[in-house]
Amino acid sequence: MKTFSFLVASTVALVSTAAHAGYASLTISMNRFQDANGLTNLYAGGLVNVRHSTGTTITNVSATPWQFTEPSGGMVRSAMELGNPAETYSESYVDSWFGGYCNGTWSGDLGNGAFQFDTTPYYKTAAQRNYLTLTASSVALWNNIVATNATGNFTFQLTQSLSSLGFVAGHVNTNIGGYTTLNLNSTSFTVNFTQINNSQMPAFLLITGAEQDSTIYSANGDLVDYQNVTSTIIGGAVPAPGAIALLGLAGLAGRRRR
């Protein structure tokens, strides 16, 4: 299967400098497919994303080295992605992969000495998470847009609002030039599609919701925040999941508490 890639926006974590000298943020993002009948049991992987100050360390549950780092603004992004090359995954495989890296005791050193923290009370399996979904008529609308290479403004309907599912922020991305921020209490949103899909990757719609982040460690001047993010993908084929995960995270970090 081909591996697809495209430009994505990076996440931006805000550093707390007033009360805490060391800061880290963990985001666990899972991506699930929806079709005309609703949510499927197929997943496009996801991403374990950790932001922390340059020169500091955060180690995941399995102590497996991170796949890559990306320094930015005095912070470094450490990440491990499920889904390269692009594949689909079962729920059991997703839970096994994420659980092995994310669920349990982590370790870190943010400049004030070594410490450990436990993600178990905050971690959610694939089935425990909520997912934003389109109504059947909106899935049909999306399929028609793709089939006819339509551009312009189109209004879609969610089956439930962000707030009703416990999300504090959300947005919609697409690879045909559309982006919109979702209203917390509305089930309606409009996307302006600005281009036809002329790439190798079939067109897809990505609907992302983020839960409120939680402080899971705070001691000795160090602070660690944790956040669950989910994305629902409506499309005819599997995009590159690592890139999908980053698209899901893009724009949400600014809503975080810190």
Secondary structure, DSSP 8 states (H G I E B T S, - for coil): -----------------SS-SEEEEEEEEEEEEEETTEEEEEEEEEEEEEEEETT-EEE-TT----SEEEEETTEEEEEEEE-SS---EEHHHHHHHHHHHHSSEEEEESSS-EEEEE-TTT---TTTS----B-HHHHHHHHHHHHHT--EEEEEEBSS-TGGGTEEEEEEEETTS-EEE--TT-SEEEEEE-S---SSS--EEEEEEEE--EEEEEETTEEEEEEEEEEEEEESS---HHHHHHHHHTTTGGGS--
